[in-house]
Amino acid sequence: MKAGQKMNASDGTQVCLFPMDMLYITQVSGPSSLSHCCGHPIDIVGNYAQYPLYAPCDCHLVYSDNSGNTRGYTSDNEVYYATRSGDGWTKGYVSFSFTHDANPPAKTSFKQGELIAHTGVAGMATGDHCHLDQSPQANAGLVSYGVTCAYGNLCYALAGSVDPTQIFFINDTSIVQTLGLSFFTFTDPGPDPGPEPEPTKYQYIPLLLDGYGIDIMVMKKEIKPEPEPPEPPTGEWIIPGTINSTRPLNEEESLNNCRVFWAYFKEKGWSLNAVSGILGNAWYESTVNPNRWQGDDPWHQPPDQWGFGLVQWTPYTKIISWLEERVGLNDVSKFGVAECDRIQWEMENNQQWIATASYPESFRSYSTTNKDPYTCAIEFLANYERPFDPNQPQRGTKAQELYTYLSQFE
């Protein structure tokens, strides 16, 4: 939703909208999640720190605490929320909460579209974001699930917490990254049935039944349309902003950069399997944006635990020095090739890659591997990225998807 946006169905009922003008999820929930091992909250980020969030509907405060400055709200009236009911949507009360805003609002009642929160770093937070939770219950407060997550936090979630796809509609929200979640757009009076299928086309083929007369039968055969050819690579990196201003790429932009990245390494003799493994990681590290600061926070201090670039080299001084020496920092359009050069140099000089017991091969051997893309992504995560949380299977899934996509351009 946009700032100030309001939406009502034809019967006058308000529609519960996703509370940000962009949808960029950095963590979902599940037993293996780093800090969301119960309930269904998500972590979301914006294009910059202290990014604004808006009231999804008319609502009022029902819960607050000082641990991360959580603020919980309930809708003033019944709203339509994104759970199917017959041919339409469910109507009822909803609750939602926002956590990590350093300066939560003092007011306790909001109209739909009013500023209600910001992303932030209050409480247990490793970077600027909003911890968003939601429930189809009125007056839902935080409850303890009695488990401790891998991050070390005791897990709390809203009473009746459900997946955000079951509460928020994404009308007028720009989609950047959903981590596999599928959201609905509100249509009135019910879910959009989608475009009508094109009429089936048939070819009529005459067949001779026997050789003793002129008996003819006409056979009807369906003509299937030819698939459209894939969009060809542009050959150009999409790298917005400046060294002091970065943002996540949208899906179309990320896929473009995946094609350009593959073209570079294909020429160097890498296998598509290995490249897909890198891209499955880069998708989550930077949205495949060579000009991307961790958390979109430029020149964070100290730099030791802060990354930059396609694979988020940490500390960022490592890649910044490389770029400064080779292409300078004023023209970010040159960062894509320069960072690919860096990865190629690392492979040739046995840098950055640290073989593990699970994946003992060298970086050079990895570059031509024929292992499946999922395994390649997990190996690259373990030997090259080496994050605090190594359990990130979504990177393998994304690598497999990108392998299938890039195979069209072989």
Secondary structure per residue as TSV (DSSP state, phi and psi in degrees):
chain	resnum	aa	ss	phi	psi
A	1	M	-	360.0	157.0
A	2	K	-	-97.6	163.0
A	3	A	T	-58.2	130.5
A	4	G	T	79.7	1.0
A	5	Q	-	-70.4	140.6
A	6	K	-	-130.5	146.6
A	7	M	-	-147.3	127.9
A	8	N	B	-127.4	144.0
A	9	A	-	-73.3	173.4
A	10	S	T	-64.0	-21.3
A	11	D	T	-89.6	5.5
A	12	G	S	91.9	-7.2
A	13	T	-	-74.7	135.8
A	14	Q	B	-67.5	152.1
A	15	V	B	-107.9	129.6
A	16	C	-	-80.2	114.1
A	17	L	B	-104.6	152.4
A	18	F	-	-61.8	133.0
A	19	P	S	-82.6	21.3
A	20	M	S	-142.1	154.6
A	21	D	S	-82.2	-2.8
A	22	M	E	-138.7	153.0
A	23	L	E	-119.0	102.5
A	24	Y	E	-133.4	98.9
A	25	I	E	-91.2	131.5
A	26	T	E	-109.6	-15.8
A	27	Q	E	-154.9	133.4
A	28	V	-	-106.1	-167.4
A	29	S	-	-115.8	154.3
A	30	G	S	163.4	165.9
A	31	P	T	-57.1	-29.8
A	32	S	T	-95.1	2.4
A	33	S	-	-66.2	147.7
A	34	L	S	-59.3	-50.2
A	35	S	S	-132.4	4.0
A	36	H	-	-119.0	59.3
A	37	C	-	-87.7	8.4
A	38	C	S	-146.2	162.1
A	39	G	S	63.1	-158.8
A	40	H	-	-136.7	37.4
A	41	P	-	-71.8	163.5
A	42	I	E	-131.9	157.1
A	43	D	E	-103.1	132.5
A	44	I	E	-129.4	149.4
A	45	V	-	-129.0	164.0
A	46	G	-	-115.0	-166.8
A	47	N	S	-78.0	-12.5
A	48	Y	S	-157.8	170.6
A	49	A	S	-67.5	152.5
A	50	Q	S	55.6	47.1
A	51	Y	-	-74.6	140.4
A	52	P	E	-77.4	146.2
A	53	L	E	-123.1	151.6
A	54	Y	E	-122.2	154.4
A	55	A	-	-63.6	122.7
A	56	P	S	-65.6	-22.9
A	57	C	S	-164.4	173.9
A	58	D	S	-60.5	130.6
A	59	C	E	-155.8	169.3
A	60	H	E	-143.2	155.8
A	61	L	E	-70.6	133.9
A	62	V	E	-129.0	-11.0
A	63	Y	E	-154.0	141.6
A	64	S	E	-154.4	150.0
A	65	D	-	-151.8	168.4
A	66	N	S	-95.2	1.4
A	67	S	S	-85.6	93.0
A	68	G	S	82.6	6.4
A	69	N	-	56.0	44.5
A	70	T	-	-65.4	136.3
A	71	R	E	-130.2	123.8
A	72	G	E	-111.0	140.7
A	73	Y	E	-132.4	155.0
A	74	T	E	-125.5	145.8
A	75	S	E	-62.4	143.3
A	76	D	S	-67.1	-32.2
A	77	N	S	-138.5	175.4
A	78	E	-	-65.3	141.4
A	79	V	E	-129.4	164.5
A	80	Y	E	-84.3	126.0
A	81	Y	E	-122.9	167.3
A	82	A	E	-82.6	47.9
A	83	T	E	-117.7	125.8
A	84	R	E	-63.5	145.6
A	85	S	E	-144.0	100.6
A	86	G	T	62.3	-125.2
A	87	D	T	-93.3	6.2
A	88	G	E	-131.1	-146.7
A	89	W	E	-121.3	158.6
A	90	T	E	-75.7	141.4
A	91	K	E	-115.8	125.9
A	92	G	E	177.9	-175.6
A	93	Y	-	-82.9	148.6
A	94	V	-	-133.2	157.2
A	95	S	E	-127.2	154.8
A	96	F	E	-155.6	156.0
A	97	S	E	-138.6	151.7
A	98	F	E	-125.4	134.3
A	99	T	E	-131.0	147.7
A	100	H	-	97.2	0.0
A	101	D	-	-67.7	122.6
A	102	A	S	-67.9	-27.8
A	103	N	S	-133.2	73.9
A	104	P	-	-63.8	152.4
A	105	P	-	-66.1	150.6
A	106	A	S	-82.5	-28.0
A	107	K	-	-69.7	157.6
A	108	T	-	-119.9	0.5
A	109	S	E	-135.5	136.7
A	110	F	E	-136.5	146.7
A	111	K	-	-94.8	152.9
A	112	Q	T	-53.1	132.8
A	113	G	T	91.0	-10.3
A	114	E	S	-76.7	149.5
A	115	L	E	-60.0	126.4
A	116	I	E	-124.7	-20.4
A	117	A	E	-165.1	172.3
A	118	H	E	-134.0	157.5
A	119	T	-	-66.9	159.6
A	120	G	B	-173.7	-168.4
A	121	V	-	-130.1	17.8
A	122	A	-	-66.0	142.1
A	123	G	S	77.6	-151.4
A	124	M	S	-80.8	94.0
A	125	A	-	-143.7	133.7
A	126	T	S	-94.2	-7.0
A	127	G	S	-169.1	166.4
A	128	D	S	-66.8	119.6
A	129	H	B	-165.8	175.0
A	130	C	E	-118.1	131.7
A	131	H	E	-92.1	110.0
A	132	L	E	-110.3	128.6
A	133	D	E	-129.4	160.3
A	134	Q	E	-154.8	151.4
A	135	S	E	-151.9	144.9
A	136	P	S	-86.6	26.6
A	137	Q	S	-114.1	145.4
A	138	A	T	-76.6	144.6
A	139	N	T	57.7	35.5
A	140	A	-	-75.0	131.8
A	141	G	-	-112.1	174.2
A	142	L	E	-72.7	139.4
A	143	V	E	-130.3	148.2
A	144	S	E	-84.2	134.3
A	145	Y	E	-93.5	-0.9
A	146	G	E	73.3	20.3
A	147	V	E	-127.1	154.8
A	148	T	E	-110.0	128.8
A	149	C	-	-81.4	170.5
A	150	A	T	-60.5	-29.2
A	151	Y	T	-71.2	-16.8
A	152	G	S	104.1	0.7
A	153	N	-	-91.1	140.5
A	154	L	E	-70.1	130.6
A	155	C	E	-84.5	123.3
A	156	Y	E	-120.6	150.0
A	157	A	E	-154.0	164.6
A	158	L	E	-63.4	146.9
A	159	A	T	-59.9	128.7
A	160	G	T	74.8	19.9
A	161	S	-	-51.9	132.1
A	162	V	-	-129.8	167.8
A	163	D	-	-57.9	139.9
A	164	P	G	-61.7	-23.7
A	165	T	G	-66.6	-16.2
A	166	Q	G	-92.5	-3.0
A	167	I	T	-119.8	-48.5
A	168	F	-	-101.1	134.7
A	169	F	B	-90.8	148.5
A	170	I	-	-108.2	31.1
A	171	N	T	-56.3	129.6
A	172	D	T	62.7	24.2
A	173	T	-	-106.5	131.6
A	174	S	E	-80.0	129.0
A	175	I	E	-93.0	124.8
A	176	V	E	-111.9	-53.1
A	177	Q	E	-153.2	127.2
A	178	T	-	-113.6	-6.7
A	179	L	T	51.6	39.0
A	180	G	T	89.9	-4.6
A	181	L	-	-80.6	141.7
A	182	S	-	-114.3	111.5
A	183	F	-	-96.9	159.1
A	184	F	B	-101.9	151.2
A	185	T	-	-102.2	134.0
A	186	F	-	-71.4	131.9
A	187	T	-	-128.4	145.5
A	188	D	S	-115.2	124.2
A	189	P	S	-93.8	-1.1
A	190	G	S	-160.1	-172.3
A	191	P	-	-56.8	140.1
A	192	D	-	-64.1	121.6
A	193	P	-	-69.7	-10.3
A	194	G	-	87.0	171.1
A	195	P	S	-66.0	146.0
A	196	E	-	-66.0	140.0
A	197	P	-	-64.9	146.4
A	198	E	-	-66.0	145.3
A	199	P	-	-60.7	138.9
A	200	T	-	-68.6	134.0
A	201	K	E	-100.5	141.4
A	202	Y	E	-125.0	151.3
A	203	Q	E	-112.9	133.9
A	204	Y	E	-102.1	121.1
A	205	I	E	-116.1	119.2
A	206	P	E	-74.7	137.5
A	207	L	E	-125.8	131.8
A	208	L	E	-80.6	123.2
A	209	L	-	-81.2	-36.7
A	210	D	-	-153.3	175.8
A	211	G	S	-101.3	15.3
A	212	Y	S	-110.1	10.3
A	213	G	S	-173.8	-152.6
A	214	I	-	-122.2	39.4
A	215	D	-	-69.3	124.3
A	216	I	E	-127.1	137.4
A	217	M	E	-120.6	142.2
A	218	V	E	-103.2	122.1
A	219	M	E	-96.9	133.0
A	220	K	E	-96.7	123.3
A	221	K	E	-123.6	129.4
A	222	E	E	-70.3	135.4
A	223	I	E	-100.0	115.2
A	224	K	-	-89.1	135.1
A	225	P	-	-65.5	148.4
A	226	E	-	-70.0	135.9
A	227	P	-	-65.2	144.9
A	228	E	-	-71.1	139.7
A	229	P	-	-67.5	150.5
A	230	P	-	-64.9	154.4
A	231	E	-	-66.4	128.6
A	232	P	-	-72.2	155.5
A	233	P	-	-61.7	145.9
A	234	T	-	-85.0	-24.7
A	235	G	-	80.8	-2.0
A	236	E	-	-118.9	133.7
A	237	W	-	-69.7	144.5
A	238	I	-	-103.1	109.8
A	239	I	-	-135.1	91.9
A	240	P	-	-80.1	166.5
A	241	G	S	82.3	-162.7
A	242	T	B	-130.3	176.3
A	243	I	T	-60.8	-21.1
A	244	N	T	-101.2	3.6
A	245	S	B	-149.8	108.8
A	246	T	-	-127.1	162.7
A	247	R	-	-151.6	161.3
A	248	P	-	-71.9	150.8
A	249	L	-	-86.0	154.0
A	250	N	-	-81.2	174.4
A	251	E	H	-61.4	-43.2
A	252	E	H	-61.3	-42.3
A	253	E	H	-66.3	-41.4
A	254	S	H	-63.2	-42.9
A	255	L	H	-64.5	-37.7
A	256	N	H	-58.2	-47.2
A	257	N	H	-67.5	-29.9
A	258	C	H	-62.5	-41.4
A	259	R	H	-64.3	-42.9
A	260	V	H	-67.2	-41.1
A	261	F	H	-59.4	-45.7
A	262	W	H	-64.5	-40.4
A	263	A	H	-59.8	-40.8
A	264	Y	H	-61.8	-51.3
A	265	F	H	-79.4	-24.4
A	266	K	H	-61.1	-42.7
A	267	E	H	-64.6	-27.7
A	268	K	T	-84.2	-4.2
A	269	G	T	95.3	10.4
A	270	W	-	-75.0	155.1
A	271	S	-	-83.6	151.8
A	272	L	H	-63.2	-31.0
A	273	N	H	-59.9	-49.4
A	274	A	H	-65.3	-42.7
A	275	V	H	-64.8	-40.5
A	276	S	H	-62.8	-35.7
A	277	G	H	-62.5	-41.4
A	278	I	H	-65.5	-45.5
A	279	L	H	-67.4	-32.3
A	280	G	H	-60.6	-31.2
A	281	N	H	-81.2	-45.0
A	282	A	H	-60.7	-30.4
A	283	W	H	-57.5	-40.9
A	284	Y	H	-90.4	-24.5
A	285	E	H	-73.8	-45.2
A	286	S	H	-141.4	3.4
A	287	T	T	57.9	29.1
A	288	V	T	60.0	38.3
A	289	N	-	-108.2	112.5
A	290	P	S	-63.6	-21.2
A	291	N	S	-108.0	65.2
A	292	R	-	-132.3	118.8
A	293	W	B	-83.5	146.2
A	294	Q	G	-58.6	127.1
A	295	G	G	65.8	12.0
A	296	D	G	51.2	37.5
A	297	D	-	-114.3	93.7
A	298	P	T	-65.2	140.2
A	299	W	T	56.1	37.9
A	300	H	-	-56.2	141.5
A	301	Q	S	-120.4	138.5
A	302	P	S	-74.8	160.5
A	303	P	G	-80.7	-7.4
A	304	D	G	-55.6	-38.6
A	305	Q	G	-111.7	24.1
A	306	W	-	-123.9	138.0
A	307	G	-	-112.5	168.2
A	308	F	B	-151.9	148.2
A	309	G	T	95.9	-175.2
A	310	L	T	-51.5	-47.8
A	311	V	T	-109.3	14.0
A	312	Q	T	55.2	59.3
A	313	W	B	-54.9	131.1
A	314	T	S	-131.3	128.1
A	315	P	S	-69.7	156.1
A	316	Y	T	-65.0	-19.3
A	317	T	H	-59.6	-25.2
A	318	K	H	-62.0	-50.4
A	319	I	H	-83.2	-31.6
A	320	I	H	-61.7	-42.1
A	321	S	H	-63.6	-41.0
A	322	W	H	-60.9	-47.5
A	323	L	H	-65.1	-42.7
A	324	E	H	-61.7	-39.0
A	325	E	H	-72.6	-31.4
A	326	R	H	-100.7	-40.5
A	327	V	T	-130.6	-4.8
A	328	G	-	78.2	173.6
A	329	L	S	-110.6	0.9
A	330	N	S	-83.6	-28.3
A	331	D	-	-112.9	94.8
A	332	V	G	-69.8	-16.1
A	333	S	G	-62.1	-18.7
A	334	K	G	-91.2	-5.1
A	335	F	H	-66.8	-34.2
A	336	G	H	-60.0	-54.2
A	337	V	H	-64.6	-41.9
A	338	A	H	-61.8	-37.4
A	339	E	H	-75.4	-33.2
A	340	C	H	-63.5	-41.0
A	341	D	H	-57.9	-38.6
A	342	R	H	-63.7	-45.5
A	343	I	H	-63.6	-41.7
A	344	Q	H	-62.1	-42.7
A	345	W	H	-63.3	-41.5
A	346	E	H	-61.6	-41.3
A	347	M	H	-64.2	-45.0
A	348	E	H	-70.4	-25.6
A	349	N	T	-113.1	13.4
A	350	N	T	54.5	50.0
A	351	Q	-	-111.7	153.2
A	352	Q	S	72.3	-41.4
A	353	W	-	-76.5	125.9
A	354	I	-	-123.8	108.1
A	355	A	-	-61.6	142.7
A	356	T	-	-115.2	170.1
A	357	A	S	-61.6	-35.0
A	358	S	S	-74.6	-31.4
A	359	Y	S	-134.9	81.9
A	360	P	-	-82.2	-1.3
A	361	E	-	-74.2	160.7
A	362	S	-	-78.4	165.6
A	363	F	H	-62.8	-39.1
A	364	R	H	-63.0	-42.2
A	365	S	H	-64.5	-41.4
A	366	Y	H	-57.8	-37.0
A	367	S	H	-61.3	-21.8
A	368	T	T	-118.3	16.8
A	369	T	-	-64.1	152.2
A	370	N	-	-113.0	18.0
A	371	K	S	-62.4	157.5
A	372	D	-	-64.4	149.5
A	373	P	H	-57.4	-35.9
A	374	Y	H	-58.5	-49.9
A	375	T	H	-63.2	-37.7
A	376	C	H	-60.3	-42.1
A	377	A	H	-64.6	-42.9
A	378	I	H	-69.0	-34.9
A	379	E	H	-66.8	-44.3
A	380	F	H	-63.0	-38.6
A	381	L	I	-60.8	-44.2
A	382	A	I	-74.0	-41.4
A	383	N	I	-93.7	-24.0
A	384	Y	I	-113.2	-52.9
A	385	E	I	-74.3	-46.6
A	386	R	-	51.3	59.3
A	387	P	-	-79.2	170.2
A	388	F	S	-61.4	-39.9
A	389	D	-	-109.9	101.8
A	390	P	-	-80.0	-8.2
A	391	N	-	-89.0	83.0
A	392	Q	-	-133.7	70.5
A	393	P	H	-63.4	-20.1
A	394	Q	H	-62.2	-24.6
A	395	R	H	-70.0	-36.9
A	396	G	H	-67.1	-41.8
A	397	T	H	-61.6	-42.7
A	398	K	H	-65.3	-39.2
A	399	A	H	-59.6	-41.6
A	400	Q	H	-63.7	-42.1
A	401	E	H	-62.1	-43.5
A	402	L	H	-70.4	-32.7
A	403	Y	H	-60.0	-46.5
A	404	T	H	-62.8	-42.9
A	405	Y	H	-64.2	-48.0
A	406	L	H	-73.6	-19.5
A	407	S	G	-60.0	-23.5
A	408	Q	G	-66.4	-21.3
A	409	F	G	-107.8	13.9
A	410	E	-	-64.4	360.0
